[in-house]
Amino acid sequence: MHFLEIACFNKEAALAAAAAGAHRLELCSHKELGGVSPDLTWVKEVKETVNIPVYLMIRPRGGNFIYTEEELQLMAVYLKEANKLPIDGFVFGCLNTSLSLNQKQNKTLINLAAGKPCTLHKAFDEVIDPFKALEEAIALGFSAILSSGKELNALAGLPLISKLIVKAEGRIEIMPGGNIRSSNLALIKKNCGATWFHSAALLGNETMPDETEIKALLNT
């Protein structure tokens, strides 16, 4: 048994992914930027419609994950506003200029999440020392790490993903993500032992998740 989180970049995508059987949604916007904080108006509509957990991306802009204090304040204000909705969890990651986890900034956001689970997103893949960052993420209170194993996609990053899962010893969820499709999921599952997998389920240049592809991912 495995679980599937689908990244959704608009309301229609989220409703389609939920209808197709996704176990959880990660809501964000602007795919071309790698995902940033979505408009809470449509987030609210999604949450009122679906009956599966909804996680929210907290990211004020595209580009790197090194944030100024002003940007952190924008993230904090957005998170507090989002937490007035029945959001189930949050997704974010803040780095230092040395490409290590910015523990102070991450802890600020985790505290504001008020006990809701927080996923450290693919900012993790930019750290210099992933095993040090793994221990720091656990100590900070992250519930999961989304990673492509510091490679362009999860298949290429399998060696590191597998090592992270072993090293984590169940203390934190390691969720592979990065071009995961039904065509490669079986191989990724077999070689890393993960339980949760992250995909946008996009085929070609489509902007909507493919419902047949989601069902294939679920049945792989």
Sequence and secondary structure as in RCSB ss.txt:
>XXXX:A:sequence
MHFLEIACFNKEAALAAAAAGAHRLELCSHKELGGVSPDLTWVKEVKETVNIPVYLMIRPRGGNFIYTEEELQLM
AVYLKEANKLPIDGFVFGCLNTSLSLNQKQNKTLINLAAGKPCTLHKAFDEVIDPFKALEEAIALGFSAILSSGK
ELNALAGLPLISKLIVKAEGRIEIMPGGNIRSSNLALIKKNCGATWFHSAALLGNETMPDETEIKALLNT
>XXXX:A:secstr
  EEEEEESSHHHHHHHHHHT SEEEE B GGGT B   HHHHHHHHHH  S EEEE  SSSS S   HHHHHHH
HHHHHHHTTTT  EEEE  B TTSSB HHHHHHHHHHTTT  EEE GGGGG S HHHHHHHHHHHT SEEEE TT
SSSTTTTHHHHHHHHHHHTTSSEEEEBSS  HHHHHHHHHHH  SEEEE    TT SS  HHHHHHHHH 
